Every structure is written in C-alpha cells, then in structure tokens.
Amino acid sequence: MAATDTPVRLIVGLGNPGPKYERTRHNAGFWFVDEVARRHGGSLREERKFHGEVARVTVEGTDLHLLKPTTFMNHSGRSIQALANFFKIPAEAMLVVHDEIDLPPGVVRLKRGGGHGGHNGLRDTVKALGNREFARLRIGVGHPGNAKDVVPYVLSNAGRDEQTAIDQAIDAAADVLPWLLEGEWDRAFQRLHTAA
C-alpha cells in the first residue's frame, strides 16, 4: 500500500495545555481534535503514560485514536511517540494537526511528509519519531506581518471574524475525515484544496 493510500489511525492535535492557552491560535490543532471527539462521541481524558489527553472513537466503523499532548508544544513528540509505540501505529498512519501562519484564517490544507517549516511542535515530532512521513493538516491562522511578532501572535486569541473562519475550516476538514480513514487521500485533497 502506497504511503498516500495509508488510512489514518491516529489524529494528534498540537497545542499548549491549560486555560491560559485554550483559545490562542497556536491551539488550532487541539480545536480540531475536540471537534472530531464531539462529532463521534469521544471523551478525552488525561492519560499519564501518553503525556496527553486521549480518546478512541469509531468513525463509520473505523477505530481511531485521538491525542492532545499535554507536554507543551515544544515537547509534543514525547507524547506522540509514547502512544504510537504502545499501539504500534506507524508514522504513515498519523495525521498531525497544527496551526499554520502561512495560510490565512479559513484555509485548511493537507500535506504528506515534509519538513517542520519552523513549527516547534512539528520539529519535536519529527525528532521523536525519527520519521517525517506523517500527514499534516495545516489550519490557517494568518501571519502578523513581521517575523518577530509571530510568537506573541500565535499565543494570542484570534479576532471574532478570524475565529469564525478558522472554525469553518475545521468543520470542512472534519467533514472529509471518513475519506482519510479509508485512505482516500486524493478525494480529501481535492475537496479541501479546491474549496473557495
């Protein structure tokens, strides 16, 4: 089976734990996992051995693990590696969901493999797994316009209109999840990447 046909078995949302960060742009990955759990009757709970909040849901007959690392963004890989090793989930069967400053709010993109693009959560994940062949769901949060402003920008809340656009993008991505669980990547790419 080609890597591009590999069905997703684990969805990881990247973010920072705690009320202080809950609504910050950097937590867009957490928001996606929360939406998947909500739609499919999952209940996330703290699991210390996985350094995160976990849930298992069934989506159209397919078993799926959900994970929100509670390690803080820069150490996300520790959590992902612990769960992946325990359940023997290869990198190719993971979807890592994260905020993307190079996309405007309301835009969401799928990507297979690649580098970390300066994203600390991705950087640590690649390092921990020793593998970059996992898929990514990039949720656009916009760019502050200046590189030195990126950190305070992603660690602050989105404006109301931006948040609405981000939430709509998360909904659109959650809609194609059944296809990703079937390994129908081309279909999901086409839906998300040609959306207006």
C-alpha positions as CSV (number, residue, x, y, z in Angstrom):
1,M,0.0,0.0,0.0
2,A,1.5,3.4,-1.0
3,A,2.0,5.9,1.8
4,T,-0.6,8.2,0.1
5,D,-3.2,5.4,0.5
6,T,-2.4,4.7,4.1
7,P,-5.6,5.1,6.3
8,V,-5.3,7.4,9.3
9,R,-5.4,5.6,12.6
10,L,-4.2,8.4,14.9
11,I,-5.0,12.1,14.9
12,V,-2.8,14.3,17.0
13,G,-3.7,17.9,17.7
14,L,-0.8,20.2,18.6
15,G,-1.3,22.9,21.2
16,N,-0.5,24.0,24.7
17,P,-2.4,22.7,27.8
18,G,-4.3,24.8,30.3
19,P,-6.9,27.6,30.3
20,K,-4.3,30.3,29.6
21,Y,-3.7,28.9,26.1
22,E,-7.1,27.4,25.3
23,R,-8.3,30.0,22.8
24,T,-4.9,31.0,21.4
25,R,-4.2,30.5,17.7
26,H,-1.4,28.0,18.5
27,N,-4.1,25.6,19.7
28,A,-5.9,25.2,16.4
29,G,-4.8,21.5,16.4
30,F,-6.5,21.0,19.8
31,W,-9.7,22.5,18.4
32,F,-9.8,20.1,15.5
33,V,-9.4,17.1,17.9
34,D,-12.1,18.5,20.1
35,E,-14.4,18.7,17.1
36,V,-13.7,15.1,16.0
37,A,-14.4,13.9,19.5
38,R,-17.6,15.9,19.7
39,R,-18.9,14.6,16.4
40,H,-18.1,11.0,17.1
41,G,-19.0,10.7,20.8
42,G,-15.4,10.6,22.1
43,S,-14.5,11.8,25.6
44,L,-10.9,13.0,26.0
45,R,-9.2,12.1,29.3
46,E,-5.8,12.5,30.8
47,E,-3.5,9.5,30.3
48,R,-0.2,10.0,32.1
49,K,1.6,7.2,30.2
50,F,0.9,9.0,27.0
51,H,1.6,12.5,28.4
52,G,-1.7,13.8,27.0
53,E,-5.4,13.6,26.7
54,V,-6.7,10.6,24.7
55,A,-9.8,9.2,23.3
56,R,-10.9,6.4,21.0
57,V,-13.8,7.0,18.6
58,T,-15.4,5.0,15.8
59,V,-15.9,6.8,12.6
60,E,-18.1,4.9,10.1
61,G,-16.9,1.6,11.5
62,T,-13.2,2.5,11.8
63,D,-11.4,2.7,15.1
64,L,-9.5,5.9,15.6
65,H,-7.2,7.2,18.3
66,L,-7.2,10.9,19.3
67,L,-4.4,12.6,21.2
68,K,-3.8,16.1,22.6
69,P,-0.3,16.2,24.1
70,T,-0.1,18.0,27.5
71,T,3.7,18.4,27.2
72,F,3.5,21.9,25.8
73,M,4.1,22.4,22.1
74,N,7.9,22.1,22.0
75,H,7.8,18.6,23.5
76,S,4.8,17.2,21.6
77,G,6.9,14.4,20.2
78,R,7.3,12.7,23.6
79,S,3.6,12.2,23.8
80,I,3.1,11.1,20.2
81,Q,5.9,8.6,20.4
82,A,4.6,7.1,23.6
83,L,1.1,6.4,22.2
84,A,2.3,5.4,18.7
85,N,4.8,2.9,20.2
86,F,2.1,1.4,22.6
87,F,-0.5,0.9,19.8
88,K,2.1,0.1,17.1
89,I,0.9,2.9,14.8
90,P,3.4,3.8,12.1
91,A,4.1,7.5,11.2
92,E,2.4,7.0,7.8
93,A,-0.9,6.3,9.7
94,M,-0.8,9.5,11.7
95,L,-2.4,12.9,11.0
96,V,-0.8,15.7,12.9
97,V,-3.0,18.8,13.0
98,H,-1.4,22.2,13.7
99,D,-1.8,26.0,13.2
100,E,-0.3,27.4,10.1
101,I,0.8,31.1,9.9
102,D,1.5,30.9,6.1
103,L,-2.2,30.3,5.4
104,P,-5.0,32.8,6.0
105,P,-7.8,32.1,8.5
106,G,-10.4,29.9,6.8
107,V,-8.0,28.0,4.7
108,V,-7.0,24.4,5.6
109,R,-4.5,22.2,3.7
110,L,-3.5,18.6,3.8
111,K,0.2,17.6,3.4
112,R,2.0,14.3,3.4
113,G,5.5,14.3,4.8
114,G,7.9,17.2,4.5
115,G,9.9,19.3,6.9
116,H,8.8,21.2,10.0
117,G,8.6,24.7,8.4
118,G,9.9,26.2,11.7
119,H,6.9,24.9,13.7
120,N,8.2,23.7,17.0
121,G,5.6,21.1,17.5
122,L,6.4,19.5,14.2
123,R,10.1,19.9,14.8
124,D,9.9,17.9,18.0
125,T,7.5,15.3,16.4
126,V,10.0,14.6,13.6
127,K,12.8,14.4,16.1
128,A,10.9,12.0,18.4
129,L,9.6,9.7,15.7
130,G,12.8,9.8,13.6
131,N,10.4,10.0,10.7
132,R,8.8,12.8,8.8
133,E,6.3,10.7,6.7
134,F,3.3,11.5,8.8
135,A,0.5,13.5,7.3
136,R,-0.3,17.1,8.4
137,L,-3.5,19.1,8.5
138,R,-2.5,22.7,8.4
139,I,-5.1,25.1,9.8
140,G,-4.6,28.7,8.6
141,V,-4.4,31.3,11.4
142,G,-2.8,34.1,9.4
143,H,0.5,35.9,9.7
144,P,1.2,39.0,11.8
145,G,3.2,40.5,9.0
146,N,6.5,40.6,10.8
147,A,8.6,37.5,11.8
148,K,9.5,39.0,15.2
149,D,5.7,39.2,16.0
150,V,5.0,35.5,15.3
151,V,5.3,34.2,18.9
152,P,3.0,36.8,20.6
153,Y,0.7,36.5,17.6
154,V,0.2,32.7,17.8
155,L,0.0,32.9,21.6
156,S,-2.9,35.4,21.5
157,N,-6.6,34.9,20.6
158,A,-7.9,35.3,17.1
159,G,-10.4,38.1,16.5
160,R,-14.1,37.2,16.1
161,D,-14.2,37.1,12.3
162,E,-10.9,35.2,12.2
163,Q,-12.1,32.7,14.7
164,T,-15.3,32.2,12.7
165,A,-13.2,31.5,9.6
166,I,-11.0,29.1,11.5
167,D,-14.0,27.2,12.9
168,Q,-15.5,26.9,9.5
169,A,-12.2,25.5,8.1
170,I,-12.1,22.9,11.0
171,D,-15.6,21.9,10.1
172,A,-14.7,21.4,6.5
173,A,-11.7,19.3,7.4
174,A,-13.7,17.2,9.9
175,D,-16.2,16.5,7.0
176,V,-13.5,14.7,5.0
177,L,-12.2,12.6,7.9
178,P,-14.1,9.5,6.8
179,W,-12.2,9.6,3.5
180,L,-8.8,9.8,5.3
181,L,-9.8,6.8,7.4
182,E,-10.4,4.9,4.1
183,G,-7.1,6.1,2.6
184,E,-8.9,8.2,0.0
185,W,-6.3,11.0,0.2
186,D,-6.8,12.3,-3.4
187,R,-10.5,12.8,-2.7
188,A,-9.9,14.7,0.5
189,F,-7.1,16.8,-1.1
190,Q,-9.5,17.8,-3.9
191,R,-12.3,18.7,-1.6
192,L,-10.2,20.8,0.8
193,H,-7.8,22.3,-1.7
194,T,-10.4,23.5,-4.2
195,A,-12.7,24.9,-1.6
196,A,-13.4,28.6,-2.2
